[in-house]
């Protein structure tokens, strides 16, 4: 857009908050002119790494034809933010922390998200009425800078940010562009069903729903909640196990959004009085995503919950789940057995299926027949025969499992034991020469035994079939912005831990990368109980779950909270997070 076509000259957009005389989010280099020093020299001069580490990175960069900066980041010597600061110093330009800087979206709109993605550069404000502030990770890319100047009709003043922050900003701009058009095109009248059936990319409701899904995938959300309150509809994402509020759907679009989701999931859009569930598959930015949809008729309107299953995540190896060496070895030995039952317990969303597939990955050598039945199939793996539960046509866990046993399997994986019939078939299969892996909803490992007995399975069958039980939770891992702290021994003892010394640990702080939560990602907390001959005898005698737990602990089993304390000690998570997921 030429400058002459701007009807109102934009103000000089500098954030109003100041820090040490500089706008919040902008850090000026110590040298204003382009430095003749190399990246490695600047890293050493700034005290970010010692000379030996830099020289090793330089040597690797030369041998692999990579940049010194990328090697330093790959080695963990520098963070992406530190590299961006070094590049800014190298070229004598300002560094911008996009998590603190107030971006002017009027400036951003001067280039398309596609162009910003291609150049890895985004206008974020105005230095003066004729000059754009262009954030880039490579200020030496004069072609990109010149192209942006030609596209916008402005002079360009480059500033530097990390490539990761720029990529996140470009993705956000793409979503905001879609949502903005949806709100502008939609009027205050009720939305007709014909509108939401329109598959055109310009349909407002379609663009809004797709933008919400795209944002959820980018934020690594496991669930999307559309919650009506009688007026507008609130949108929440479950990220790392915790709900986080997003933008609300305007009242005029609420019915259209619900109808659109129903159509995508092949549900009845005219039925608003009964719960419904369905599924849909999407391709978002080249990623294959399955979504499970549940609708609930509430007092304030219909609620929709979408569970996101991102297949591009892949199966995680068992040794990367967070199991300590002793627990990992116990589970590995149980999985190596030719027959018997292994149960993984915990609430919904605690990673049980991920653990089971980690075990199947160890067994999937092509020498044994592996069959699974799941609802839904969360991972698609070559070499494993996978069945999908479909209650609409009568394909239940029990019916599928009964058929699987007759299909010559060596290993059977049952997504969940929900009823007595499924439990009975699974236990009998484990007793007749099959290795059976399944999940069960119980609070800890010992309770799984009494749960099966309560479901109607004879104690002698339960005792004979079970080999190993794993209880697990997912705790959020601390972001790199974590801060050091010391937890007094009296606080730990008051929380039920038996310690004598204070604990050096970390606590959540919050930054732009983690959305201010202080956490990013999750790690497993585990309780692994091997079913020994002594425990089998206790089951046969009908002893309680607490008695079984005491015996297992005396023989080396660590409870969930003990594993959590170890992960606090190692700096992976915080004591507050362990208390949240494992109880106090």
BELLINPE-V295890 format. One record per residue. N is the residue number from 1. PHI is phi as a letter, one per 20 degrees, with the letter a starting at -180 (999 if undefined). Layout:
<<N;PHI> <N;PHI>>
This chain:
<<1;999> <2;f> <3;f> <4;f> <5;e> <6;f> <7;f> <8;c> <9;f> <10;f> <11;f> <12;f> <13;e> <14;c> <15;g> <16;f> <17;f> <18;c> <19;b> <20;l> <21;n> <22;d> <23;g> <24;g> <25;o> <26;d> <27;c> <28;e> <29;f> <30;f> <31;c> <32;f> <33;e> <34;f> <35;e> <36;e> <37;f> <38;e> <39;g> <40;g> <41;f> <42;f> <43;g> <44;f> <45;f> <46;e> <47;m> <48;e> <49;a> <50;e> <51;f> <52;f> <53;f> <54;f> <55;f> <56;f> <57;f> <58;f> <59;f> <60;f> <61;f> <62;f> <63;f> <64;d> <65;l> <66;d> <67;e> <68;f> <69;f> <70;f> <71;f> <72;f> <73;f> <74;f> <75;f> <76;n> <77;f> <78;c> <79;e> <80;g> <81;f> <82;f> <83;f> <84;f> <85;f> <86;f> <87;f> <88;f> <89;f> <90;f> <91;d> <92;m> <93;c> <94;f> <95;e> <96;c> <97;e> <98;f> <99;f> <100;d> <101;f> <102;e> <103;f> <104;e> <105;f> <106;f> <107;f> <108;g> <109;f> <110;f> <111;c> <112;f> <113;g> <114;f> <115;f> <116;f> <117;f> <118;f> <119;e> <120;l> <121;b> <122;c> <123;f> <124;d> <125;r> <126;c> <127;f> <128;b> <129;g> <130;d> <131;c> <132;e> <133;e> <134;d> <135;e> <136;b> <137;e> <138;c> <139;f> <140;e> <141;e> <142;f> <143;f> <144;f> <145;f> <146;f> <147;f> <148;f> <149;f> <150;f> <151;f> <152;e> <153;n> <154;d> <155;f> <156;c> <157;d> <158;f> <159;c> <160;d> <161;c> <162;f> <163;f> <164;f> <165;f> <166;f> <167;f> <168;f> <169;f> <170;f> <171;f> <172;f> <173;f> <174;f> <175;f> <176;f> <177;f> <178;f> <179;f> <180;f> <181;f> <182;f> <183;f> <184;f> <185;e> <186;e> <187;e> <188;e> <189;f> <190;f> <191;e> <192;f> <193;f> <194;f> <195;f> <196;f> <197;e> <198;f> <199;e> <200;f> <201;f> <202;e> <203;f> <204;g> <205;f> <206;f> <207;f> <208;f> <209;f> <210;f> <211;f> <212;f> <213;f> <214;f> <215;f> <216;f> <217;f> <218;f> <219;e> <220;m> <221;f> <222;e> <223;b> <224;c> <225;d> <226;d> <227;d> <228;f> <229;c> <230;n> <231;d> <232;e> <233;d> <234;e> <235;d> <236;c> <237;d> <238;e> <239;d> <240;l> <241;n> <242;c> <243;f> <244;c> <245;f> <246;c> <247;f> <248;e> <249;e> <250;g> <251;g> <252;f> <253;d> <254;f> <255;f> <256;f> <257;f> <258;f> <259;f> <260;f> <261;f> <262;f> <263;f> <264;f> <265;e> <266;m> <267;d> <268;e> <269;f> <270;e> <271;e> <272;d> <273;d> <274;d> <275;f> <276;c> <277;b> <278;a> <279;b> <280;b> <281;c> <282;c> <283;c> <284;d> <285;l> <286;m> <287;d> <288;e> <289;c> <290;d> <291;c> <292;e> <293;d> <294;c> <295;d> <296;c> <297;f> <298;d> <299;f> <300;e> <301;p> <302;f> <303;d> <304;c> <305;c> <306;d> <307;e> <308;e> <309;d> <310;e> <311;f> <312;f> <313;f> <314;m> <315;f> <316;e> <317;g> <318;g> <319;f> <320;d> <321;e> <322;o> <323;f> <324;f> <325;g> <326;f> <327;f> <328;f> <329;f> <330;f> <331;f> <332;f> <333;f> <334;f> <335;f> <336;f> <337;f> <338;f> <339;b> <340;o> <341;d> <342;c> <343;d> <344;d> <345;d> <346;q> <347;f> <348;g> <349;n> <350;e> <351;n> <352;f> <353;f> <354;f> <355;f> <356;f> <357;f> <358;f> <359;f> <360;f> <361;f> <362;f> <363;e> <364;e> <365;e> <366;n> <367;e> <368;c> <369;e> <370;d> <371;c> <372;c> <373;c> <374;b> <375;b> <376;e> <377;f> <378;e> <379;c> <380;d> <381;c> <382;f> <383;n> <384;c> <385;e> <386;d> <387;d> <388;d> <389;f> <390;b> <391;f> <392;f> <393;d> <394;n> <395;e> <396;d> <397;g> <398;f> <399;f> <400;f> <401;f> <402;f> <403;f> <404;g> <405;f> <406;e> <407;d> <408;l> <409;e> <410;e> <411;c> <412;c> <413;c> <414;d> <415;g> <416;a> <417;e> <418;d> <419;b> <420;f> <421;f> <422;f> <423;f> <424;f> <425;f> <426;f> <427;f> <428;f> <429;f> <430;f> <431;e> <432;d> <433;o> <434;d> <435;e> <436;d> <437;d> <438;b> <439;c> <440;b> <441;e> <442;c> <443;e> <444;b> <445;f> <446;f> <447;f> <448;f> <449;f> <450;f> <451;f> <452;f> <453;f> <454;f> <455;f> <456;o> <457;e> <458;f> <459;g> <460;f> <461;f> <462;f> <463;f> <464;f> <465;e> <466;f> <467;d> <468;b> <469;c> <470;d> <471;d> <472;b> <473;c> <474;d> <475;d> <476;f> <477;e> <478;f> <479;f> <480;f> <481;e> <482;g> <483;c> <484;f> <485;b> <486;c> <487;e> <488;f> <489;f> <490;f> <491;f> <492;f> <493;f> <494;f> <495;e> <496;o> <497;e> <498;d> <499;c> <500;d> <501;d> <502;f> <503;d> <504;f> <505;b> <506;c> <507;c> <508;f> <509;d> <510;o> <511;b> <512;f> <513;f> <514;e> <515;m> <516;n> <517;e> <518;n> <519;c> <520;b> <521;n> <522;b> <523;c> <524;e> <525;d> <526;c> <527;c> <528;d> <529;d> <530;e> <531;e> <532;e> <533;f> <534;f> <535;f> <536;g> <537;f> <538;f> <539;f> <540;f> <541;e> <542;m> <543;f> <544;f> <545;f> <546;g> <547;f> <548;f> <549;f> <550;f> <551;f> <552;f> <553;f> <554;f> <555;d> <556;o> <557;f> <558;e> <559;f> <560;g> <561;f> <562;f> <563;f> <564;f> <565;f> <566;f> <567;f> <568;f> <569;f> <570;e> <571;n> <572;f> <573;b> <574;d> <575;f> <576;f> <577;f> <578;f> <579;f> <580;f> <581;e> <582;d> <583;n> <584;d>>
